[in-house]
Amino acid sequence: MKYERKAHDIVHAALASDDILCEILLRLPEKSVFKLILVSKKWLHLICSNSFRSSYHSCWRENVHLLGFFVCNFLYLGRPRDGFRRPPWEPALPLLSTCKEGDDLKFSGILKQLGYFIDSSNGLLLCGRHPMTYYVWNPITKQPYQLPKPQQFYRSLCMAFVIEDSRDDAICYKVIRAKCVCKPVDVNTVSIETFSSKTSTWKQSTLTCSSSFALCPRTVATVIKGVVHWFAVQRNLAIYDPYLGLRRISLIKLPAGELSYDYEESVLGESSDGLLQYGQSSTLGIEIWVLEKEQSSNSSIYKSTHSGERWILRHKLNFRAMWKQNPTFTEHSKESQILSFLPRNSESVFIRSGSNIFLYDFESKRLEVVHYQGRGSSISWESSKIVPYFRPTWPCSPYVNDLTV
């Protein structure tokens, strides 16, 4: 009995230590970890914390759940009042739902209050009406938060939505508005305004580049590890790290492939190994590139020079061969294009063909149709950006602070 009591005390002391408990939980599969949130409030708070989630995802691959596809029509977003008007039958924020959770969001009525879709990150939605009204919607609290009006009026602009890591588990973020010059001019600066949820205020600043450049208007940045990547004119990428405090923008040339002079669609994303990946498509097919650091170089993508970075062609897909390898899809549109990457995924990509959306796996070469509920046939695909909406599968503690705090 003394031996059993001593063993029980040792186990109890081990589980009472957060460090030891974390090491044990990190070795369990995701489903088992989720069940253990019922043990106690302490275990719930520990498992749902940002620090443990980050540690777990560094050991295991992060899982996300696709709720559907948001439709952003560029004919209405940021246009003058005397421009194109949205017809009454077309919702301002269409969601092509792919599951019951997406249906619940679509018919909840909340989307009617948010304006037009701009971007999403970690399940949070950034919506609004350019150039002065913006909302951030939290899927946990299911409440929209209206940002204060910006200080500057930008008629043409591009955006960035940055989710920040927080030690106290509060949801923190930045919203960045960058001014775009419609007429090409020889300038090497850009004016931006940044909203921080920590201060609830907008702050204006000017970013400088070593060469002249211009950002592409009405686009949204791809954010990887807090670093902002905007499309710029002349096939450049403009890269800005808001946490370096240098207020500088770096330019890097997009890869020159066989499709470079005939591409119709281009997207950015994060690869499975944490690299920047770029996809472009034409009527012929798709090319997927990743930006890798040369082994002999210590330079980083986050610095002002990129002499040590080079684009590597990771995948190449011919549309004609894709349809032959998947003969079950006999009826398909001749106009196919890359739609979007999946979060932190290099093996799969969304492809649109007509009003159909497919998921293609490069390893198995299999094509899978993505069924969605919505007005797919009435969407103006040429003037719209179709963006997948994912939510992390990781549970959230009800004791975590609200994002508006």
PADRENVEX-583312 format. One record per residue (C-alpha): x, z, y; residue in one letter. Coordinates in steps of 0.2 Angstrom, whole numbers, plus 5000, padded with zeros to 4 digits. Layout:
// PADRENVEX-583312
XZYA;...
END
This chain:
// PADRENVEX-583312
500050005000M;501450045012K;502249865008Y;500549785011E;500249885027R;502049835033K;501749655029A;500049665039H;500949745054D;502249605054I;500949465053V;499949545067H;501549575078A;501949385075A;500249325080L;500249435095A;501749345102S;501249185111D;502849095108D;502749125089I;500949085089L;501248915098C;502648875085E;501448895071I;500048795079L;501148655084L;501448625065R;499548605061L;498548445062P;497348415077E;495748455068K;496448625061S;497048675079V;495348635086F;494448745074K;495548895078L;494848905096I;493449005088L;494649145083V;494649235100S;494649205119K;496549225118K;496749085106W;495548975115L;496448995132H;498148965123L;497648805114I;496748735129C;498148765141S;499048625149N;500748685143S;500248695125F;499348525126R;500948445133S;502048525119S;500748475106Y;500748295112H;502648285112S;502648315094C;501048225089W;500248075096R;498848105109E;497148045104N;495847985116V;494047935114H;493347765121L;491647795130L;491447615136G;492047495149F;491747515168F;491447355178V;492147335195C;491547185205N;492847135218F;491447045228L;490747205234Y;492147335234L;492947345251G;491947195258R;491247195276P;489447225278R;489047045282D;489846995266G;489146975248F;487747095244R;487447165227R;485747115220P;484447255217P;484547235198W;486447255197E;487047445196P;488447485208A;489447565194L;489047475177P;489547555161L;489647455145L;489447605134S;490247605116T;489547775110C;488247905112K;489248005124E;489447845135G;487547815134D;487247995140D;488447965155L;487647805158K;485847865159F;486248035167S;486047965184G;487648035190I;488447855191L;487147805205K;487947945216Q;489747885215L;489747715223G;490947585215Y;492247615201F;494047625207I;495047705193D;495147845180S;496447955173S;496248095159N;494448075160G;494248095178L;493447965188L;493947905205L;492447805214C;491847775231G;491647635244R;493147575253H;493847605265P;493247785270M;492147865256T;492847925239Y;492248045225Y;493148125210V;492048165195W;492548295183N;491848265165P;491948445161I;491048515175T;489948355177K;490048375196Q;490648255209P;491848305223Y;491848205239Q;493548195247L;493548215266P;493648055276K;495347975277P;496247985294Q;496647795294Q;495547645293F;496347515281Y;495347355280R;496347295265S;497147415254L;497647465236C;497447635227M;498347755216A;497647905206F;498948025200V;498448175189I;499748315191E;500348445179D;499848625184S;500548785176R;498948885180D;497848755171D;496948695186A;496648515187I;497648445201C;497748265207Y;498348145221K;497347995228V;498447875237I;497847735249R;499147595253A;498847475267K;498947295263C;499347155275V;498247005272C;499446875280K;501246875273P;502446945286V;504346995285D;504147185284V;504947305273N;503747455276T;502047505270V;500847635277S;500047755265I;498847905265E;498948035252T;497548165248F;498148315238S;496848425229S;497948575232K;497848555251T;496148465252S;496948355266T;497548185269W;499348155274K;500047995282Q;501747925279S;502747765279T;503747705263L;505247595266T;505947465254C;507747385254S;506947205256S;505347135263S;503747145252F;501847145252A;500647235240L;499247145232C;497647195240P;496147265230R;497247325216T;497447495207V;499147565202A;499747605185T;500447785185V;501647835172I;502448005172K;501848025190G;502747865195V;501647735204V;501747555200H;500847425211W;500847235209F;501647145224A;501746965229V;502946845222Q;502846915205R;503647085210N;503147265205L;503247395219A;503747565212I;503547735221Y;503847905215D;502948035226P;503848175219Y;505648125224L;505248155242G;506247995247L;504747895254R;505547735247R;504847595237I;505847495224S;505547315219L;505747245202I;505447065196K;504147035183L;504846955167P;505046765166A;504246705150G;503446545144E;501746595152L;502546645169S;501946495178Y;500246475170D;499646655168Y;497846695172E;497846885169E;499147025170S;499047205166V;500147365166L;500247515154G;501247645145E;502047605128S;502047715113S;503847765117D;503447805135G;504047645143L;503247535156L;502447385147Q;501747225155Y;500547105148G;500146925154Q;498946795146S;498646615149S;497546485140T;498846485126L;499046665122G;499846835127I;501546905130E;501947085130I;503547145138W;504247325140V;505547385153L;507047455144E;508547545150K;510247465144E;511247585134Q;512747565145S;511847605161S;511247775167N;510047705180S;508247755179S;506647655184I;506247795196Y;507847765207K;507947635220S;509047515210T;508647435193H;510247355188S;510147445172G;508447395167E;507847235158R;506247165151W;506147145132I;504847035124L;503947145112R;502447045106H;501946865108K;500246805102L;499546635101N;497646625103F;497446475091R;498346565078A;497346735081M;495746645078W;496446565062K;497046735055Q;495246805058N;494046665052P;492546785052T;492446755071F;491946575070T;490946575087E;492146625101H;492446565119S;493946445123K;494246565138E;495146715131S;496246835140Q;497147005140I;495947135146L;496847305145S;498147415136F;497647565127L;498347735133P;500147755127R;499947625114N;501047475110S;500247415094E;498447365100S;497747275115V;495947235122F;495547055123I;494046965131R;493346805125S;491746755134G;490646905135S;491446975119N;492747115119I;493947125105F;495347245099L;496847165092Y;498147245082D;499947165082F;500547245066E;499047195055S;498547045065K;496747095063R;495447065077L;494047195078E;492447165089V;492047315101V;490147335102H;489547395118Y;487847425127Q;487547345143G;487147185153R;488647095146G;487846915148S;487546945167S;489247005172I;490246895183S;491846905173W;492846795185E;492546915200S;492547075190S;493847195183K;493347265166I;494247435163V;494047545147P;493547725150Y;494447855139F;494248035138R;495548155129P;494948225113T;495848395117W;494548535120P;494448615137C;494148805140S;492648855150P;493848975159Y;494948845166V;494748825185N;493648685192D;494548545200L;493848575217T;494648745218V;
END
